[in-house]
């Protein structure tokens, strides 16, 4: 179903995009002094594209990255709240190609004409996911329930009870919230077969929680994708969570050592760099997507020859305490030990007060009194899982480790994407929200 290109054909397709890119003012300047790549090594010598490049050089601020006039196109926002959002444009034909591959990924998950699919993605604000998912559902011939994630959650649950969907599609943040509420209200969804998520990764703890709360047969990623580059990975039935096939006919994907830019061999993790093979109107050439991944060795049992990779997380989703990098995964597994009493939707807040740090974990909970009762044990579990917290308190550079229960749904969500903010590091200048 997915095109499977040989290594030579993939590079040739990427070089064809590079040729178009050179016709734009932005890339003409950027690629000065670089000849047309003739092999993978000379391809890797081309400069990478950063999020800042996209922010500075895209429509409506600039047309420097465009190879054609802004006509027969749609504008989409690719993350960030108002003021820091990046916008990109693509032609309707290009959007159709994006939708075709997304639909192929949906079909691989077994979604077809007999399904009733609840589209619970966020619509509006130039965000492409809701309409993109509409296109994918339509292409597989399923019955579309365009409910959206914008309306009050009580209304979402009411529509889902009324129409009894076989599949629900949304963000992990939204599913954790829906599962919290469904358990609180003792609600069940008898025909629900698939919970399909996109936009973020879902931790194994969150998946277990969603299975408990919503009771689907399957929980699967709709794909690994971004608004800028489209689908970058799809799952077959043999793909464990976090594993994807590379759609070689749609995307040129590299995993490189972030220090020297060399290609990482299978089994070695590095930064993911993508070149979309469908976008000619605004070429996306060697884009540093901000994720870390690892190619896997050998073929997949499904018979698809497109290589597989594992997504290892966001570059930069860790935070630092006393020189040590702490992964958000540690927070997830500590919260999971108190499943049912606190939600997995939680935010770490780090604040510097007079040279000393305060660590706060704000965690959503259905019953705030019950969550407050469990807070001391959660605090202890965190200090056990993160020795730097205990050491920091002993040495006096951390003055407090506070657990703060807050009502379900009350933690900040990105106004455009609906994703929960997981880290609020008040010690440093805030990164552009994803
Ligand atoms: Zn496979």
Boltz pocket constraint, residues with backbone or C-beta under 6 A from the ligand:
constraints:
  - pocket:
      binder: B
      contacts: [[A, 236], [A, 237], [A, 238], [A, 239], [A, 245], [A, 300], [A, 301], [A, 302], [A, 303], [A, 304]]
      max_distance: 6.0
